[in-house]
């Protein structure tokens, strides 16, 4: 009888420990899923913001081309185009006041996933009953012990299969290597996209400056138009500075830009 009680106690302790570990794994998986969801939402918001900035630049390019083809340059219009170009650069880099920001994540668990993970461990430890108390308060019969052994064996078999899959270091290393390669490819494509966008904006700003110089020459006898031409030239210069600033900001995030 003493042997049966000892075996039953050991089995119950093992079951409690396995349930606690399973709950902890589930809690950690939930936290990781939350992190991935927040990251995906932020990436989607960034993509939408960049797409809107590109569309705006395409519109400005068409308007500048029309001015070049017409042979005349309205200095007031040039200044407006330069300001819109600067705003598009800031939108692309995430500085535009009306741009699309990163999606906020609800709850304290999202704001600090590490705390959520720690809380999950505490919750599991509190939820798991004391093995000593369970042993003292639960009567055991030989039939129950046999059923418990069968159930425990089935659970151990399942958990053993999962542990075997997780314990394969080569498979884990291969998956991690594939994830790194995919991430590097994604970043490389994003860097190329950023460089192309900033170079295009820089070229458009220089075109506006050239048109502003022409407007200054044409308005040499008109002080009001000359002043507007100066404002257009200054606005184009500000757009160029915005390009340089965006290049530095993106460079700080891992993009090497030469604009």
FENVEN-V278971 format. One record per helix or strand. SS is the DSSP state (h for helix, s for strand). FROM is the first residue (numbers start at 0). TO is the last residue. If there is no record, write none. Layout:
ss:SS from:FROM to:TO
ss:SS from:FROM to:TO
//
This chain:
ss:h from:1 to:69
ss:h from:74 to:92
ss:h from:107 to:110
ss:h from:112 to:126
ss:h from:130 to:136
ss:h from:141 to:165
ss:h from:168 to:217
ss:h from:222 to:251
//
